[in-house]
Amino acid sequence: MTKQKLALFDLDHTLLGGDSDALWCEFLMAKGLLPRKEFEPRNQDMVARYKAGTVGVQEFADFYVGSMAGRTPRQWEPVRQEFLVTQIVPRIPRAAMELVEKHLDAAELVIMTTATNRFITELTAMYFGIEHLLATEAELIDGVFTGRTRGTLNMRAGKVDRLKDWMRARSHSLRAFHSTAYSDSINDLPLLEAVNHPVAVDPDPQLAAIARERGWPVMQLHTPAGALS
């Protein structure tokens, strides 16, 4: 019996030419919704330590989810709509759209899995036509963002835990699928190791070295060719 296929896509620096969290903070600073003097150096530090794989997962998540604290989703809605149009869509390469479309057209189960919180990324998933999104969840109390997260963070090993929980809730098992995962980051090594077919996309130096050592395919989505090697 042929197994159903599963395709897992990281978002930032994989499908997107940039980091959603960092872009969100920069966008809010430019609009005067976050104080630049306080947030800019912290944002730069967070990005650098994320790329190096050294930042703590809770520290990372709390910093970015904290940017939404004190407002309701309804209050943020026009801001995130503008963010999608002006900051996200222009950074999505055609090759990334075509890759996702290929998996969707093949009737595979396609999931976007990202460390960035759901409120920022769900519009991006919709833009790609991806129905299923696994993301860090921002806490709401009385309809207001608290600036804290809830549940397991969708980052590093947490991506695997969240994926297995998601599948279990739907009476699925990861082993029942032939699975492919795409990511750029050493932070996603646990996810890449959990699937049948890991693909490094424009990988960071640490992931590139592992991909070479293990013979994993390497794909460039952020070049005109969108080549696979």
C-alpha positions in Angstrom: 0.0 0.0 0.0 1.4 3.4 -1.0 1.9 5.8 1.8 0.2 9.2 1.7 2.8 12.0 1.4 3.4 14.7 3.9 5.3 18.0 3.2 6.5 20.2 6.0 7.6 23.8 5.3 9.5 26.0 7.6 8.7 29.7 6.9 11.4 32.2 7.7 14.4 32.1 5.4 12.9 29.0 3.8 9.8 30.0 2.0 10.3 33.6 2.9 13.3 35.8 2.2 13.6 37.1 5.7 12.5 36.5 9.3 8.8 37.2 10.1 9.5 38.1 13.7 12.4 40.5 13.0 10.4 42.1 10.1 7.4 42.5 12.3 9.4 44.3 15.0 11.0 46.5 12.3 7.6 47.3 10.9 6.2 48.2 14.2 9.2 50.4 15.0 8.8 52.2 11.6 5.1 52.8 12.5 5.9 54.1 15.9 4.2 51.3 17.7 7.4 50.0 19.3 10.2 52.3 20.7 13.1 51.9 18.4 15.8 52.8 20.9 14.7 49.9 23.2 13.7 47.3 20.7 16.2 47.6 17.8 19.4 46.4 19.5 17.4 43.6 21.3 15.9 42.5 17.9 19.3 42.4 16.3 20.7 40.4 19.1 17.8 37.9 19.0 18.2 37.4 15.3 21.9 36.8 15.6 21.5 34.3 18.4 18.7 32.5 16.6 20.8 32.1 13.5 23.6 30.7 15.6 21.2 28.3 17.4 22.1 29.6 20.8 19.1 31.6 22.0 16.8 30.0 24.5 13.4 29.0 23.0 11.3 30.7 25.7 13.4 33.8 25.6 13.0 34.0 21.8 9.3 33.4 21.8 8.5 35.8 24.7 10.5 38.6 23.1 8.5 38.6 19.9 5.1 37.7 21.3 5.7 40.5 23.8 5.5 43.0 20.9 1.7 42.4 20.8 1.0 42.7 24.5 -1.9 44.9 25.6 -3.9 44.9 22.4 -6.6 42.7 21.1 -6.5 40.7 17.8 -9.1 43.0 16.4 -6.9 46.1 17.2 -3.9 44.4 15.5 -5.8 43.1 12.5 -5.3 46.2 10.1 -1.6 46.2 11.2 -1.0 42.6 10.3 -2.9 42.9 7.0 -0.6 45.8 6.0 2.4 43.8 7.2 1.5 40.9 5.0 1.1 43.1 1.9 4.0 45.4 2.4 6.6 43.3 4.1 5.9 39.6 3.5 4.5 39.2 0.0 7.3 41.1 -1.6 9.8 38.7 0.1 8.2 35.5 -1.2 10.1 34.2 -4.3 8.2 32.7 -7.1 10.2 29.4 -6.7 8.8 29.1 -3.2 5.3 29.5 -4.4 5.9 26.9 -7.2 7.3 24.4 -4.7 4.4 24.6 -2.4 2.0 24.5 -5.3 3.7 21.3 -6.6 3.0 19.5 -3.3 -0.5 20.8 -3.0 -1.3 19.8 -6.6 -0.1 16.3 -5.8 -2.8 16.1 -3.1 -0.2 15.8 -0.3 -0.8 16.8 3.3 1.0 20.1 3.4 1.8 21.9 6.7 3.6 25.1 7.4 5.5 24.8 10.7 7.1 27.9 12.2 8.6 29.2 15.4 6.9 32.6 14.8 3.5 33.0 16.4 0.3 32.1 14.7 -1.2 35.6 14.7 1.7 36.9 12.5 2.0 33.9 10.3 -1.5 32.6 9.6 -2.1 35.2 6.8 1.1 34.0 5.2 0.0 30.4 5.3 -3.3 31.5 3.7 -1.4 33.4 1.0 0.5 30.2 0.1 -2.8 28.2 0.1 -1.6 26.1 3.0 -4.5 25.1 5.2 -2.6 23.6 8.1 -0.3 25.8 10.3 1.8 24.8 13.3 3.1 27.9 15.1 3.9 29.2 18.5 0.7 30.2 20.2 0.3 33.6 21.9 -1.7 33.7 25.1 -5.0 35.7 25.2 -6.7 36.6 28.5 -10.1 38.3 28.2 -9.4 38.7 24.5 -6.1 40.7 25.0 -2.6 39.5 24.1 -0.7 39.1 27.4 2.8 39.0 25.8 3.3 35.4 26.9 3.1 32.1 25.0 0.9 29.1 25.8 1.6 25.5 25.2 4.6 23.8 23.7 6.7 26.3 21.7 6.9 25.3 18.0 10.7 25.6 17.9 13.6 23.0 17.7 12.4 19.7 19.2 9.1 21.4 19.9 8.3 21.3 16.2 8.5 17.5 16.3 6.4 17.3 19.5 3.8 19.7 18.1 3.6 17.7 14.8 3.1 14.4 16.6 0.4 15.9 18.8 -1.3 17.4 15.8 -1.3 14.1 14.0 -2.3 12.1 17.0 -5.4 14.4 17.5 -6.4 13.4 13.9 -5.7 9.7 14.4 -2.6 9.9 12.2 0.9 8.7 12.8 4.0 10.3 11.3 5.2 6.8 10.4 2.1 6.3 8.2 3.3 9.0 5.8 6.2 9.4 3.5 7.4 12.7 4.8 9.5 15.6 3.4 10.6 18.6 5.3 12.2 21.8 4.1 14.2 24.2 6.2 17.1 26.6 6.2 18.1 26.4 9.8 20.1 24.4 12.3 17.3 25.1 14.7 15.1 22.7 12.6 17.6 19.8 12.8 15.2 17.7 15.0 12.4 18.1 12.4 14.7 17.3 9.5 15.9 14.2 11.3 12.3 13.1 12.0 11.3 12.8 8.3 12.1 10.4 5.5 13.3 13.1 3.1 15.0 16.2 4.6 15.8 19.1 2.3 18.1 22.0 3.3 16.9 25.2 1.7 19.5 28.0 1.4 20.9 26.5 4.6 22.9 28.4 7.3 26.5 27.2 7.6 25.8 24.7 10.3 23.0 23.0 8.5 24.9 23.2 5.2 27.7 21.2 6.8 25.3 18.6 8.1 23.6 18.3 4.7 26.9 17.7 3.0 28.0 15.1 5.6 24.7 13.2 5.4 24.1 13.6 1.6 20.9 15.6 2.1 19.7 17.5 -1.0 20.2 21.3 -0.9 17.8 23.6 -2.6 18.2 27.3 -3.4 14.8 29.0 -3.5 16.1 32.5 -3.1 18.0 32.5 -6.4 16.4 32.9 -9.9 17.1 29.2 -10.7 15.6 27.7 -7.6 18.1 24.9 -8.1 18.3 21.6 -6.3 21.7 19.9 -5.7 
